[in-house]
Amino acid sequence: MASRTGIVGIFAAIGFAIGFLAFLASPVVGQALAEWIPSLMVDPSIVFASITGIVGAAVSTITVTAWARRA
């Protein structure tokens, strides 16, 4: 059985990687949303932060749920 510290470290690494990738992808997604919904007049940094937060929350929730069901 893996140690608690190791498991927390794995979750931290996964969260960092997902947040990093979401941050890199957010300008593309934000631009697509701006073109798709022209009336969307929101500061781009808020859109990018929201996208990153949503992706991080979704991945964390899915990961923890899958891990809890396994045990």
Chimera marker file (.cmm) of the C-alpha trace (Angstrom):
<marker_set name="trace">
<marker id="1" x="0.000" y="0.000" z="0.000" r="1" g="1" b="0" radius="0.5"/>
<marker id="2" x="1.329" y="3.420" z="-0.950" r="1" g="1" b="0" radius="0.5"/>
<marker id="3" x="2.024" y="6.012" z="1.695" r="1" g="1" b="0" radius="0.5"/>
<marker id="4" x="-0.314" y="8.948" z="2.219" r="1" g="1" b="0" radius="0.5"/>
<marker id="5" x="2.480" y="11.388" z="1.350" r="1" g="1" b="0" radius="0.5"/>
<marker id="6" x="3.103" y="9.611" z="-1.934" r="1" g="1" b="0" radius="0.5"/>
<marker id="7" x="-0.594" y="9.676" z="-2.857" r="1" g="1" b="0" radius="0.5"/>
<marker id="8" x="-0.887" y="13.381" z="-2.021" r="1" g="1" b="0" radius="0.5"/>
<marker id="9" x="2.235" y="14.029" z="-4.110" r="1" g="1" b="0" radius="0.5"/>
<marker id="10" x="0.721" y="12.169" z="-7.051" r="1" g="1" b="0" radius="0.5"/>
<marker id="11" x="-2.499" y="14.206" z="-6.808" r="1" g="1" b="0" radius="0.5"/>
<marker id="12" x="-0.448" y="17.404" z="-6.603" r="1" g="1" b="0" radius="0.5"/>
<marker id="13" x="1.534" y="16.463" z="-9.712" r="1" g="1" b="0" radius="0.5"/>
<marker id="14" x="-1.632" y="15.583" z="-11.628" r="1" g="1" b="0" radius="0.5"/>
<marker id="15" x="-3.273" y="18.833" z="-10.568" r="1" g="1" b="0" radius="0.5"/>
<marker id="16" x="-0.226" y="20.848" z="-11.598" r="1" g="1" b="0" radius="0.5"/>
<marker id="17" x="-0.020" y="19.143" z="-14.982" r="1" g="1" b="0" radius="0.5"/>
<marker id="18" x="-3.724" y="19.636" z="-15.712" r="1" g="1" b="0" radius="0.5"/>
<marker id="19" x="-3.644" y="23.273" z="-14.611" r="1" g="1" b="0" radius="0.5"/>
<marker id="20" x="-0.533" y="23.898" z="-16.704" r="1" g="1" b="0" radius="0.5"/>
<marker id="21" x="-2.082" y="22.350" z="-19.809" r="1" g="1" b="0" radius="0.5"/>
<marker id="22" x="-5.387" y="24.151" z="-19.249" r="1" g="1" b="0" radius="0.5"/>
<marker id="23" x="-3.552" y="27.463" z="-18.926" r="1" g="1" b="0" radius="0.5"/>
<marker id="24" x="-1.740" y="26.811" z="-22.207" r="1" g="1" b="0" radius="0.5"/>
<marker id="25" x="-4.995" y="25.839" z="-23.951" r="1" g="1" b="0" radius="0.5"/>
<marker id="26" x="-7.117" y="28.636" z="-22.482" r="1" g="1" b="0" radius="0.5"/>
<marker id="27" x="-6.166" y="31.370" z="-24.993" r="1" g="1" b="0" radius="0.5"/>
<marker id="28" x="-7.325" y="29.145" z="-27.844" r="1" g="1" b="0" radius="0.5"/>
<marker id="29" x="-10.563" y="28.272" z="-26.076" r="1" g="1" b="0" radius="0.5"/>
<marker id="30" x="-11.112" y="31.879" z="-25.000" r="1" g="1" b="0" radius="0.5"/>
<marker id="31" x="-10.633" y="33.115" z="-28.554" r="1" g="1" b="0" radius="0.5"/>
<marker id="32" x="-13.028" y="30.478" z="-29.872" r="1" g="1" b="0" radius="0.5"/>
<marker id="33" x="-15.642" y="31.525" z="-27.299" r="1" g="1" b="0" radius="0.5"/>
<marker id="34" x="-15.184" y="35.185" z="-28.225" r="1" g="1" b="0" radius="0.5"/>
<marker id="35" x="-15.759" y="34.369" z="-31.897" r="1" g="1" b="0" radius="0.5"/>
<marker id="36" x="-18.633" y="32.018" z="-31.144" r="1" g="1" b="0" radius="0.5"/>
<marker id="37" x="-20.407" y="34.442" z="-28.810" r="1" g="1" b="0" radius="0.5"/>
<marker id="38" x="-19.577" y="37.933" z="-30.123" r="1" g="1" b="0" radius="0.5"/>
<marker id="39" x="-21.605" y="39.643" z="-27.398" r="1" g="1" b="0" radius="0.5"/>
<marker id="40" x="-19.329" y="38.161" z="-24.725" r="1" g="1" b="0" radius="0.5"/>
<marker id="41" x="-17.605" y="41.239" z="-23.356" r="1" g="1" b="0" radius="0.5"/>
<marker id="42" x="-15.541" y="39.876" z="-20.467" r="1" g="1" b="0" radius="0.5"/>
<marker id="43" x="-11.937" y="40.475" z="-19.555" r="1" g="1" b="0" radius="0.5"/>
<marker id="44" x="-9.878" y="37.690" z="-21.200" r="1" g="1" b="0" radius="0.5"/>
<marker id="45" x="-7.949" y="37.001" z="-17.994" r="1" g="1" b="0" radius="0.5"/>
<marker id="46" x="-11.225" y="36.166" z="-16.220" r="1" g="1" b="0" radius="0.5"/>
<marker id="47" x="-12.193" y="33.798" z="-19.033" r="1" g="1" b="0" radius="0.5"/>
<marker id="48" x="-8.766" y="32.112" z="-18.912" r="1" g="1" b="0" radius="0.5"/>
<marker id="49" x="-8.843" y="31.793" z="-15.123" r="1" g="1" b="0" radius="0.5"/>
<marker id="50" x="-12.369" y="30.349" z="-15.280" r="1" g="1" b="0" radius="0.5"/>
<marker id="51" x="-11.383" y="27.775" z="-17.902" r="1" g="1" b="0" radius="0.5"/>
<marker id="52" x="-8.346" y="26.738" z="-15.872" r="1" g="1" b="0" radius="0.5"/>
<marker id="53" x="-10.396" y="26.499" z="-12.680" r="1" g="1" b="0" radius="0.5"/>
<marker id="54" x="-13.165" y="24.476" z="-14.312" r="1" g="1" b="0" radius="0.5"/>
<marker id="55" x="-10.730" y="22.020" z="-15.866" r="1" g="1" b="0" radius="0.5"/>
<marker id="56" x="-8.761" y="21.644" z="-12.626" r="1" g="1" b="0" radius="0.5"/>
<marker id="57" x="-11.921" y="21.086" z="-10.591" r="1" g="1" b="0" radius="0.5"/>
<marker id="58" x="-13.326" y="18.568" z="-13.054" r="1" g="1" b="0" radius="0.5"/>
<marker id="59" x="-10.132" y="16.545" z="-13.265" r="1" g="1" b="0" radius="0.5"/>
<marker id="60" x="-9.630" y="16.588" z="-9.494" r="1" g="1" b="0" radius="0.5"/>
<marker id="61" x="-13.198" y="15.461" z="-8.889" r="1" g="1" b="0" radius="0.5"/>
<marker id="62" x="-13.006" y="12.687" z="-11.470" r="1" g="1" b="0" radius="0.5"/>
<marker id="63" x="-9.629" y="11.503" z="-10.172" r="1" g="1" b="0" radius="0.5"/>
<marker id="64" x="-10.698" y="11.398" z="-6.531" r="1" g="1" b="0" radius="0.5"/>
<marker id="65" x="-14.027" y="9.741" z="-7.405" r="1" g="1" b="0" radius="0.5"/>
<marker id="66" x="-12.286" y="7.052" z="-9.456" r="1" g="1" b="0" radius="0.5"/>
<marker id="67" x="-9.776" y="6.485" z="-6.661" r="1" g="1" b="0" radius="0.5"/>
<marker id="68" x="-12.530" y="6.266" z="-4.014" r="1" g="1" b="0" radius="0.5"/>
<marker id="69" x="-14.516" y="3.720" z="-6.035" r="1" g="1" b="0" radius="0.5"/>
<marker id="70" x="-11.414" y="1.587" z="-6.446" r="1" g="1" b="0" radius="0.5"/>
<marker id="71" x="-10.887" y="1.258" z="-2.699" r="1" g="1" b="0" radius="0.5"/>
<link id1="1" id2="2" r="1" g="1" b="0" radius="0.2"/>
<link id1="2" id2="3" r="1" g="1" b="0" radius="0.2"/>
<link id1="3" id2="4" r="1" g="1" b="0" radius="0.2"/>
<link id1="4" id2="5" r="1" g="1" b="0" radius="0.2"/>
<link id1="5" id2="6" r="1" g="1" b="0" radius="0.2"/>
<link id1="6" id2="7" r="1" g="1" b="0" radius="0.2"/>
<link id1="7" id2="8" r="1" g="1" b="0" radius="0.2"/>
<link id1="8" id2="9" r="1" g="1" b="0" radius="0.2"/>
<link id1="9" id2="10" r="1" g="1" b="0" radius="0.2"/>
<link id1="10" id2="11" r="1" g="1" b="0" radius="0.2"/>
<link id1="11" id2="12" r="1" g="1" b="0" radius="0.2"/>
<link id1="12" id2="13" r="1" g="1" b="0" radius="0.2"/>
<link id1="13" id2="14" r="1" g="1" b="0" radius="0.2"/>
<link id1="14" id2="15" r="1" g="1" b="0" radius="0.2"/>
<link id1="15" id2="16" r="1" g="1" b="0" radius="0.2"/>
<link id1="16" id2="17" r="1" g="1" b="0" radius="0.2"/>
<link id1="17" id2="18" r="1" g="1" b="0" radius="0.2"/>
<link id1="18" id2="19" r="1" g="1" b="0" radius="0.2"/>
<link id1="19" id2="20" r="1" g="1" b="0" radius="0.2"/>
<link id1="20" id2="21" r="1" g="1" b="0" radius="0.2"/>
<link id1="21" id2="22" r="1" g="1" b="0" radius="0.2"/>
<link id1="22" id2="23" r="1" g="1" b="0" radius="0.2"/>
<link id1="23" id2="24" r="1" g="1" b="0" radius="0.2"/>
<link id1="24" id2="25" r="1" g="1" b="0" radius="0.2"/>
<link id1="25" id2="26" r="1" g="1" b="0" radius="0.2"/>
<link id1="26" id2="27" r="1" g="1" b="0" radius="0.2"/>
<link id1="27" id2="28" r="1" g="1" b="0" radius="0.2"/>
<link id1="28" id2="29" r="1" g="1" b="0" radius="0.2"/>
<link id1="29" id2="30" r="1" g="1" b="0" radius="0.2"/>
<link id1="30" id2="31" r="1" g="1" b="0" radius="0.2"/>
<link id1="31" id2="32" r="1" g="1" b="0" radius="0.2"/>
<link id1="32" id2="33" r="1" g="1" b="0" radius="0.2"/>
<link id1="33" id2="34" r="1" g="1" b="0" radius="0.2"/>
<link id1="34" id2="35" r="1" g="1" b="0" radius="0.2"/>
<link id1="35" id2="36" r="1" g="1" b="0" radius="0.2"/>
<link id1="36" id2="37" r="1" g="1" b="0" radius="0.2"/>
<link id1="37" id2="38" r="1" g="1" b="0" radius="0.2"/>
<link id1="38" id2="39" r="1" g="1" b="0" radius="0.2"/>
<link id1="39" id2="40" r="1" g="1" b="0" radius="0.2"/>
<link id1="40" id2="41" r="1" g="1" b="0" radius="0.2"/>
<link id1="41" id2="42" r="1" g="1" b="0" radius="0.2"/>
<link id1="42" id2="43" r="1" g="1" b="0" radius="0.2"/>
<link id1="43" id2="44" r="1" g="1" b="0" radius="0.2"/>
<link id1="44" id2="45" r="1" g="1" b="0" radius="0.2"/>
<link id1="45" id2="46" r="1" g="1" b="0" radius="0.2"/>
<link id1="46" id2="47" r="1" g="1" b="0" radius="0.2"/>
<link id1="47" id2="48" r="1" g="1" b="0" radius="0.2"/>
<link id1="48" id2="49" r="1" g="1" b="0" radius="0.2"/>
<link id1="49" id2="50" r="1" g="1" b="0" radius="0.2"/>
<link id1="50" id2="51" r="1" g="1" b="0" radius="0.2"/>
<link id1="51" id2="52" r="1" g="1" b="0" radius="0.2"/>
<link id1="52" id2="53" r="1" g="1" b="0" radius="0.2"/>
<link id1="53" id2="54" r="1" g="1" b="0" radius="0.2"/>
<link id1="54" id2="55" r="1" g="1" b="0" radius="0.2"/>
<link id1="55" id2="56" r="1" g="1" b="0" radius="0.2"/>
<link id1="56" id2="57" r="1" g="1" b="0" radius="0.2"/>
<link id1="57" id2="58" r="1" g="1" b="0" radius="0.2"/>
<link id1="58" id2="59" r="1" g="1" b="0" radius="0.2"/>
<link id1="59" id2="60" r="1" g="1" b="0" radius="0.2"/>
<link id1="60" id2="61" r="1" g="1" b="0" radius="0.2"/>
<link id1="61" id2="62" r="1" g="1" b="0" radius="0.2"/>
<link id1="62" id2="63" r="1" g="1" b="0" radius="0.2"/>
<link id1="63" id2="64" r="1" g="1" b="0" radius="0.2"/>
<link id1="64" id2="65" r="1" g="1" b="0" radius="0.2"/>
<link id1="65" id2="66" r="1" g="1" b="0" radius="0.2"/>
<link id1="66" id2="67" r="1" g="1" b="0" radius="0.2"/>
<link id1="67" id2="68" r="1" g="1" b="0" radius="0.2"/>
<link id1="68" id2="69" r="1" g="1" b="0" radius="0.2"/>
<link id1="69" id2="70" r="1" g="1" b="0" radius="0.2"/>
<link id1="70" id2="71" r="1" g="1" b="0" radius="0.2"/>
</marker_set>
